[in-house]
Amino acid sequence: MVQINIWFIPRSRSTALVKSLSQIPDSKVFFENFLWAFYLGDEDSVFTQHPALVGPKAGEHVVEGFNTNSAIQALKESEAKVKVVKDFIYALKGRYSEVIEKDSVNVFLVRDPAQVFTSFLPTSKMYFYNITKKNHSDVSFYYAEMLKGIDYVASHCDTPPIIVDGSQLSSKEGSVKVVKTICEKAGVQFSDSLLTWEPTEGLDPSWISPKPASTVNLVMGFFSRVNGSTGFEDSKERQVDLEELAKTFPVMVEDINLCKPIYQKIVEKPFLLK
């Protein structure tokens, strides 16, 4: 039995990677359970402690009995031979030892903040940027918390962390290298079958995911592109002109500049997959 944890920065192609790993025989995906427990859990969450931050309709999405403790329990009780966790490491609220097994494989999927934040520019995605700003005025916490998680794994786990820049997943060649590396570290047989998957209308129903994750996809289509995909694709990273962006989205440029130094610290770690 092995646990593969994918700790990610938003808009880093993490769901495509999970779609690939979900093809591993006898695997089970745990999709963003800690994220939604962090915000909408029925105890010790933003909803229970700071309801004004999640909006008046948030209560409609709260599921009785779903919280960080229940998410940990579900993960522990799973008998899957390969457990694949995709989540934000900040959502653990420091409870690393309860979730990150000593013999687990931990992948930190990061991306240049200029690419991350400008991917929120389409109208359907701006909602998430705005709600993030409402809850976290300093959005560099995404990167700062990832850096803490990398240091924890480096000092507490048998397998060193694997840092992957999301740009690697923008090509088929880079994606193959990432998947092969994860399989090797996890002791899982790599197969070309991991590189393709069947499209789905929503999130894969076989995944363990909380109700809000599916609702978000249904209403906002946040995962619609990757759900409709059938494999890794070659795509070019956008060229971002920060000076031009600052004319219309000055706060976003400030956020990008706040995150840049921490992003650089992450990719300069010796664990970066090259």
Backbone hydrogen bonds, N-H to C=O, Kabsch-Sander energy under -0.5 kcal/mol:
donor,donor_aa,acceptor,acceptor_aa,energy
2,V,81,K,-2.6
4,I,2,V,-0.5
4,I,83,K,-3.5
5,N,3,Q,-0.6
5,N,105,V,-3.2
6,I,4,I,-0.5
6,I,85,V,-4.1
7,W,5,N,-0.7
7,W,107,V,-3.1
8,F,6,I,-0.6
8,F,87,D,-1.4
9,I,109,L,-2.0
12,S,9,I,-0.7
17,L,13,R,-1.5
18,V,14,S,-2.2
19,K,15,T,-2.4
20,S,16,A,-1.8
21,L,17,L,-2.4
22,S,18,V,-2.2
23,Q,20,S,-1.7
24,I,21,L,-1.7
27,S,24,I,-1.0
28,K,82,V,-2.3
30,F,84,V,-3.1
31,F,29,V,-0.6
31,F,208,I,-2.3
32,E,30,F,-0.8
32,E,86,K,-3.1
36,W,32,E,-1.7
37,A,33,N,-1.8
38,F,34,F,-2.1
39,Y,35,L,-1.6
40,L,36,W,-3.1
41,G,37,A,-1.3
42,D,66,F,-2.3
46,V,38,F,-2.3
47,F,39,Y,-1.9
49,Q,45,S,-2.2
50,H,46,V,-3.1
53,L,50,H,-2.1
54,V,51,P,-1.1
55,G,51,P,-0.8
58,A,55,G,-1.2
60,E,57,K,-1.5
61,H,58,A,-2.2
62,V,59,G,-1.0
64,E,62,V,-0.5
66,F,63,V,-2.3
67,N,65,G,-0.6
71,A,67,N,-2.2
72,I,68,T,-2.3
73,Q,69,N,-2.2
74,A,70,S,-2.4
75,L,71,A,-1.8
76,K,72,I,-2.5
77,E,73,Q,-2.5
78,S,74,A,-0.9
81,K,26,D,-1.1
82,V,26,D,-1.8
83,K,2,V,-2.7
84,V,28,K,-2.9
84,V,82,V,-0.6
85,V,4,I,-2.9
85,V,83,K,-0.6
86,K,30,F,-2.5
86,K,84,V,-0.5
87,D,6,I,-2.4
87,D,85,V,-0.5
91,A,88,F,-0.9
92,L,89,I,-1.5
93,K,90,Y,-1.7
95,R,92,L,-1.8
96,Y,94,G,-1.6
98,E,95,R,-0.8
99,V,95,R,-0.6
99,V,96,Y,-1.6
100,I,96,Y,-3.4
101,E,99,V,-1.0
104,S,101,E,-1.7
105,V,3,Q,-2.7
106,N,104,S,-0.5
107,V,5,N,-3.4
107,V,105,V,-0.6
108,F,162,I,-3.2
109,L,7,W,-2.9
109,L,107,V,-0.7
110,V,108,F,-0.8
110,V,164,V,-2.5
115,Q,112,D,-1.1
116,V,112,D,-2.2
117,F,113,P,-2.7
118,T,114,A,-1.4
119,S,115,Q,-1.0
119,S,116,V,-0.5
120,F,117,F,-1.3
121,L,118,T,-1.3
125,K,122,P,-1.8
126,M,122,P,-1.5
127,Y,123,T,-0.7
128,F,125,K,-1.1
129,Y,125,K,-1.2
130,N,126,M,-2.8
131,I,127,Y,-2.6
132,T,128,F,-1.9
133,K,129,Y,-2.2
134,K,130,N,-1.8
135,N,131,I,-1.6
136,H,132,T,-2.9
139,V,137,S,-0.8
141,F,138,D,-1.4
142,Y,139,V,-1.7
143,Y,140,S,-0.6
144,A,140,S,-2.7
145,E,141,F,-2.9
146,M,142,Y,-1.2
147,L,143,Y,-2.3
148,K,144,A,-1.8
149,G,145,E,-2.1
150,I,146,M,-2.5
151,D,147,L,-2.0
152,Y,148,K,-2.1
153,V,149,G,-2.6
154,A,150,I,-2.5
155,S,151,D,-1.3
156,H,152,Y,-1.6
157,C,153,V,-2.2
158,D,102,K,-2.9
159,T,104,S,-0.5
162,I,106,N,-2.6
163,I,161,P,-0.6
163,I,271,F,-2.0
164,V,108,F,-2.7
164,V,162,I,-0.6
166,G,110,V,-3.7
168,Q,165,D,-2.6
169,L,166,G,-1.0
170,S,167,S,-1.5
171,S,168,Q,-1.0
175,S,171,S,-2.2
176,V,172,K,-2.3
177,K,173,E,-1.7
178,V,174,G,-2.0
179,V,175,S,-2.6
180,K,176,V,-2.6
181,T,177,K,-2.2
182,I,178,V,-2.3
183,C,179,V,-2.4
184,E,180,K,-2.5
185,K,181,T,-2.4
186,A,182,I,-2.0
187,G,183,C,-0.9
187,G,184,E,-0.7
188,V,183,C,-2.8
194,L,191,S,-2.1
195,L,192,D,-1.8
196,T,193,S,-0.8
197,W,230,T,-1.9
200,T,227,N,-3.0
207,W,204,D,-1.8
208,I,29,V,-3.2
209,S,207,W,-1.0
213,A,210,P,-0.9
214,S,210,P,-1.0
215,T,211,K,-2.1
216,V,212,P,-2.7
217,N,213,A,-1.6
218,L,214,S,-2.4
219,V,215,T,-2.8
220,M,216,V,-2.6
221,G,216,V,-0.6
221,G,217,N,-1.5
222,F,216,V,-0.7
224,S,221,G,-1.2
227,N,223,F,-2.7
228,G,224,S,-1.6
229,S,226,V,-1.0
232,F,195,L,-1.1
235,S,170,S,-3.3
235,S,233,E,-0.5
240,V,238,R,-0.6
241,D,239,Q,-0.6
242,L,240,V,-0.9
245,L,241,D,-2.6
246,A,242,L,-2.2
247,K,244,E,-1.1
248,T,244,E,-0.5
248,T,245,L,-1.2
249,F,245,L,-3.2
253,V,249,F,-1.7
254,E,250,P,-1.9
255,D,251,V,-2.2
256,I,252,M,-2.4
257,N,253,V,-2.4
258,L,254,E,-1.8
259,C,255,D,-1.9
260,K,256,I,-1.9
263,Y,259,C,-2.6
264,Q,260,K,-2.5
265,K,261,P,-1.7
266,I,262,I,-2.1
267,V,263,Y,-2.4
268,E,264,Q,-1.2
269,K,266,I,-1.4
272,L,269,K,-1.4
273,L,163,I,-3.2
